Amino acid sequence: METIQKIALVITIIGALNWGLIALFDLDLVATLFGEMTMLSRIVYGLVGICGLVNIGILFSHIDQ
């Protein structure tokens, strides 16, 4: 499970960097690479969201220990 958590963390960080680019430069890198709300870009956004949920689980699992 540790490998999945690390992959989820990396994908979440990439998503956060994309949001930073949107805020600072009005540049949506996902939309630039895959198109504005195409099926592929929706999959990428969904994957980032799922990875964020995995990271929430990681946060709470460390609190209990």
Order of alpha helices (4+ residues) and beta strands (2+ residues): alpha-alpha-alpha
